Amino acid sequence: MTVGTSGFSIAGYPKAVPTALARRAEKGERIKITLITGASVGDEIDGQLARAGVIARRYPYQSNKSMRDLINDNEIAYVDMHLSQVPFFIKNGYFGKIDVAVIEAIGIDEQGNIIPSTSIGCSNTLVEYAEKVIVEVNMWQPVKLEGIHDVYSPGRIKQTEMIPVVLPNNRVGMPYIRCSPDKIAAVVITEIPDGTASLAKTDENSQKMADYLIKFIEDEVAAGRLPRDLPPIQSGVGNVANAVLGGFQKSNFRNLTVYSEVLQDAVLDLIETERVAFASGTALTLSPERIDEFYKALDMFKHKLFLRPVEISCSPEVVRRLGLIAINTAIEVDLAGNVNSTHIGGDRIMNGIGGSGDFARNAALPVFTTPSTAKNGTISCIVPHVSHVDHTEHDAHVIITEYGLADLRCKTAYERAELLIENCAHPRFRPALREFVARQYAKKGHRHGFAPEDLILWQQAVDEINAAESAPAKPAKAKKKKS
Amino acid sequence: MTVGTSGFSIAGYPKAVPTALARRAEKGERIKITLITGASVGDEIDGQLARAGVIARRYPYQSNKSMRDLINDNEIAYVDMHLSQVPFFIKNGYFGKIDVAVIEAIGIDEQGNIIPSTSIGCSNTLVEYAEKVIVEVNMWQPVKLEGIHDVYSPGRIKQTEMIPVVLPNNRVGMPYIRCSPDKIAAVVITEIPDGTASLAKTDENSQKMADYLIKFIEDEVAAGRLPRDLPPIQSGVGNVANAVLGGFQKSNFRNLTVYSEVLQDAVLDLIETERVAFASGTALTLSPERIDEFYKALDMFKHKLFLRPVEISCSPEVVRRLGLIAINTAIEVDLAGNVNSTHIGGDRIMNGIGGSGDFARNAALPVFTTPSTAKNGTISCIVPHVSHVDHTEHDAHVIITEYGLADLRCKTAYERAELLIENCAHPRFRPALREFVARQYAKKGHRHGFAPEDLILWQQAVDEINAAESAPAKPAKAKKKKS
């Protein structure tokens, strides 16, 4: 069976039905499904069901440890996708028939209209194309959320509609998902919170990256390359993304808008302090600490937020038109500006590309942030070649680490390498990176190449740096610092 | 000085002014410019001026041998760009001030309105933002071309217009480029043909690829994943692209439309036989053999063609909306479906990414074609890892070689590898590719990794295959064939 569920960034996914299904599988029943969601869902689905052996194939995104391990052991077939394309794939039949859609809602009326909860993702398309629909009405989600949804969806190939969003706050659709009542197979009542995680306190590195970003944007405004009333801002998901976006709190920008995928805590903070006038996303992923406060102040927030289907929130059409400042996170960046945001070591998936490809390719100003090192400083996040390319050198205009910012626009490959090494790389890796570039430059060619022997030399250099720093020579350095 | 010129795919570029500039430089005058064009231009610019040492920096595309060699020797700074973004970069000041625009035209009126010739590219934006404009009125280009241009351009950040193209034949702009007369620094009269090249006869491999494509599209229609009246078709540039598009000649499809970047000979053939009802592009790049015929039949063609600015012909907004079938050419494809379409050996640029990134990311059906081998069969074009990623695995839905077609949609990395090896790779390289995959699979991980030692093993396997085939064992094989 092919099952589609609501859920995006651990918000608004069904909880009771997948739990019941996992129980059946744990008792020995053989159940195998292909699972399609908007994006990541909670442990009730990607954890429980994966561990119970229920999930055979998984589209288009995940962020769960159990799921990830099973994917990397090749036990679950996983296809990472641009999230804006999932509804398109459903509509045009690329996934085949969708047997059941399981949708979390805050309500359903007698016409079958479903009011979604904290996310939309591809729920509306799943409901439209699935043979049967199961609705989980979650009493934990406040009914007052009604009205924040704006459900609009273009047709199949070859529709010719323009998506009429020209400002983040344009209402273009309906506040619910239309569904024929005879498709509804069951309505299940639940009262289970979204499994969102707490956010870490903003660390020093994220703060520095936020400062570089704000300074850069201010300089762009001063140079006339951006208007003072900035275009809408998109921000990726996670601690660092939340912290970097939070940097606007200290800026002089007012009346900002957000046109993003996932609205995290920082967006609400910025609305409260009147930095942000309106925010549009496809999921509300708030920390458990923030969500109660949000629900209490819902009357105020309600008129300043929209949740839309992912094909609209990540729509290349709308992203290009609005001229977004798109801020996403990288795992590693190479000397030409190619970005890896999904894989560790080239072969093990972390989460997935999400909507970052839709944003980075089409935004006015695609920015990627990453700490300069990983694994306690032993790995450089600025590398000769990324082990997997999610965003090509054409799609990353600005790279920011805690050491600084590299503006890659209008720069050649070797100019980029220099900027990334001198502005962004951790100082301990700079000499080895410079050496790599010098060796390549001597060989001629428009850019540094891909010879395996050079990659081995680079790996050896990294090993030597790490060995030297853990050797007895270290105390000498510490002494220096004290003097 | 920063100089922008008209010209796209060796069509509609100025010829007399750059030739005069090259003469001055050859006589010893020190002239250095940054050059921005729509795309590739003729030898008068990218050849002559490059060889004369006039060009210091070059954006955003080229296809000239002299230019390419100087770029790869790091004598000319070159930045390869998504072509849809060039007008955007100009408008928002990313390139800095544009001093002069040199534009080929078929005419200019007393209000300063410029009627472009065989391409638009970013000419309209250059005219709008340059301090001075030089117009080359080319008498070789027939005045009757007037009317095929549709000049529309969205504003700077943050404009909020929808680009109103919902069908390829929608006229949305003006038939000329508006220019204030006091910006016109000079008008030069010339009579020099575009330097377009002859097209090779369709070879057997291209014919096979065309057949696989048509068969695949017919199957998609039969399966209900494409409508019988297909969405518009985009086709890349060059012999193979022209031949593959020409494959529609033998198909049963009628009333097709083309929404592309460059209109080559095959488009005219398809219009003549009434396969194609309307074609929209940004350049008319016809072989010298075809262009005279075209001009003779211009009255008929005129109502079936538009030339638009590149930001419209390659617009992510329009490409996504129209749901294009986008057919582009690859240099090599890797086992996960990543495509290299710009670099040889990872470090030497061929031409550039052109508009292919705008199309492949946003089209409904992005297809890449490549012969299975290069260099007389000694190099496999299906490889473990491409030496440069232009299109990620998310942006290539279908790969076609003369051996067959791989439909990569909804497939995991290892499923893709199997399809690409068994359907697309040349049989002589299949065992080595299978071995590479088996070795990787044994290591676990969601996909094959990037370990340099494995890349070396692959290179050794290729060398062994080539050595074996050129060794004395060969006659035995030939004997076998005869028997």
Chai-1 contact restraints between the chains, C-beta under 6 A:
chainA,res_idxA,chainB,res_idxB,connection_type,confidence,min_distance_angstrom,max_distance_angstrom,comment,restraint_id
A,I71,B,H446,contact,1.0,0.0,6.0,A-B,restraint_1
A,N72,B,G445,contact,1.0,0.0,6.0,A-B,restraint_2
A,N72,B,H446,contact,1.0,0.0,6.0,A-B,restraint_3
A,D73,B,K444,contact,1.0,0.0,6.0,A-B,restraint_4
A,A77,B,T412,contact,1.0,0.0,6.0,A-B,restraint_5
A,V79,B,C410,contact,1.0,0.0,6.0,A-B,restraint_6
A,V79,B,T412,contact,1.0,0.0,6.0,A-B,restraint_7
A,H82,B,H394,contact,1.0,0.0,6.0,A-B,restraint_8
A,N92,B,R225,contact,1.0,0.0,6.0,A-B,restraint_9
A,G93,B,G224,contact,1.0,0.0,6.0,A-B,restraint_10
A,G93,B,R225,contact,1.0,0.0,6.0,A-B,restraint_11
A,Y94,B,R409,contact,1.0,0.0,6.0,A-B,restraint_12
A,Y94,B,C410,contact,1.0,0.0,6.0,A-B,restraint_13
A,I157,B,P231,contact,1.0,0.0,6.0,A-B,restraint_14
A,I157,B,G323,contact,1.0,0.0,6.0,A-B,restraint_15
A,I157,B,A364,contact,1.0,0.0,6.0,A-B,restraint_16
A,K158,B,P227,contact,1.0,0.0,6.0,A-B,restraint_17
A,K158,B,P231,contact,1.0,0.0,6.0,A-B,restraint_18
A,K158,B,G323,contact,1.0,0.0,6.0,A-B,restraint_19
A,T160,B,V166,contact,1.0,0.0,6.0,A-B,restraint_20
A,M162,B,M162,contact,1.0,0.0,6.0,A-B,restraint_21
A,V166,B,T160,contact,1.0,0.0,6.0,A-B,restraint_22
A,G224,B,G93,contact,1.0,0.0,6.0,A-B,restraint_23
A,R225,B,N92,contact,1.0,0.0,6.0,A-B,restraint_24
A,R225,B,G93,contact,1.0,0.0,6.0,A-B,restraint_25
A,P227,B,K158,contact,1.0,0.0,6.0,A-B,restraint_26
A,P231,B,I157,contact,1.0,0.0,6.0,A-B,restraint_27
A,P231,B,K158,contact,1.0,0.0,6.0,A-B,restraint_28
A,P316,B,P316,contact,1.0,0.0,6.0,A-B,restraint_29
A,P316,B,R320,contact,1.0,0.0,6.0,A-B,restraint_30
A,P316,B,N362,contact,1.0,0.0,6.0,A-B,restraint_31
A,E317,B,E317,contact,1.0,0.0,6.0,A-B,restraint_32
A,E317,B,R320,contact,1.0,0.0,6.0,A-B,restraint_33
A,E317,B,R321,contact,1.0,0.0,6.0,A-B,restraint_34
A,R320,B,P316,contact,1.0,0.0,6.0,A-B,restraint_35
A,R320,B,E317,contact,1.0,0.0,6.0,A-B,restraint_36
A,R321,B,E317,contact,1.0,0.0,6.0,A-B,restraint_37
A,G323,B,I157,contact,1.0,0.0,6.0,A-B,restraint_38
A,G323,B,K158,contact,1.0,0.0,6.0,A-B,restraint_39
A,G346,B,G449,contact,1.0,0.0,6.0,A-B,restraint_40
A,G346,B,F450,contact,1.0,0.0,6.0,A-B,restraint_41
A,D347,B,G445,contact,1.0,0.0,6.0,A-B,restraint_42
A,D347,B,R447,contact,1.0,0.0,6.0,A-B,restraint_43
A,D347,B,G449,contact,1.0,0.0,6.0,A-B,restraint_44
A,R348,B,G445,contact,1.0,0.0,6.0,A-B,restraint_45
A,I349,B,H446,contact,1.0,0.0,6.0,A-B,restraint_46
A,R361,B,R361,contact,1.0,0.0,6.0,A-B,restraint_47
A,N362,B,P316,contact,1.0,0.0,6.0,A-B,restraint_48
A,A364,B,I157,contact,1.0,0.0,6.0,A-B,restraint_49
A,S387,B,F450,contact,1.0,0.0,6.0,A-B,restraint_50
A,V389,B,V389,contact,1.0,0.0,6.0,A-B,restraint_51
A,V389,B,T392,contact,1.0,0.0,6.0,A-B,restraint_52
A,T392,B,V389,contact,1.0,0.0,6.0,A-B,restraint_53
A,H394,B,H82,contact,1.0,0.0,6.0,A-B,restraint_54
A,R409,B,Y94,contact,1.0,0.0,6.0,A-B,restraint_55
A,C410,B,V79,contact,1.0,0.0,6.0,A-B,restraint_56
A,C410,B,Y94,contact,1.0,0.0,6.0,A-B,restraint_57
A,T412,B,A77,contact,1.0,0.0,6.0,A-B,restraint_58
A,T412,B,V79,contact,1.0,0.0,6.0,A-B,restraint_59
A,K444,B,D73,contact,1.0,0.0,6.0,A-B,restraint_60
A,G445,B,N72,contact,1.0,0.0,6.0,A-B,restraint_61
A,G445,B,D347,contact,1.0,0.0,6.0,A-B,restraint_62
A,G445,B,R348,contact,1.0,0.0,6.0,A-B,restraint_63
A,H446,B,I71,contact,1.0,0.0,6.0,A-B,restraint_64
A,H446,B,N72,contact,1.0,0.0,6.0,A-B,restraint_65
A,H446,B,I349,contact,1.0,0.0,6.0,A-B,restraint_66
A,R447,B,D347,contact,1.0,0.0,6.0,A-B,restraint_67
A,G449,B,G346,contact,1.0,0.0,6.0,A-B,restraint_68
A,G449,B,D347,contact,1.0,0.0,6.0,A-B,restraint_69
A,F450,B,G346,contact,1.0,0.0,6.0,A-B,restraint_70
A,F450,B,S387,contact,1.0,0.0,6.0,A-B,restraint_71
A,P452,B,P452,contact,1.0,0.0,6.0,A-B,restraint_72
A,P452,B,L455,contact,1.0,0.0,6.0,A-B,restraint_73
A,P452,B,I456,contact,1.0,0.0,6.0,A-B,restraint_74
A,L455,B,P452,contact,1.0,0.0,6.0,A-B,restraint_75
A,I456,B,P452,contact,1.0,0.0,6.0,A-B,restraint_76
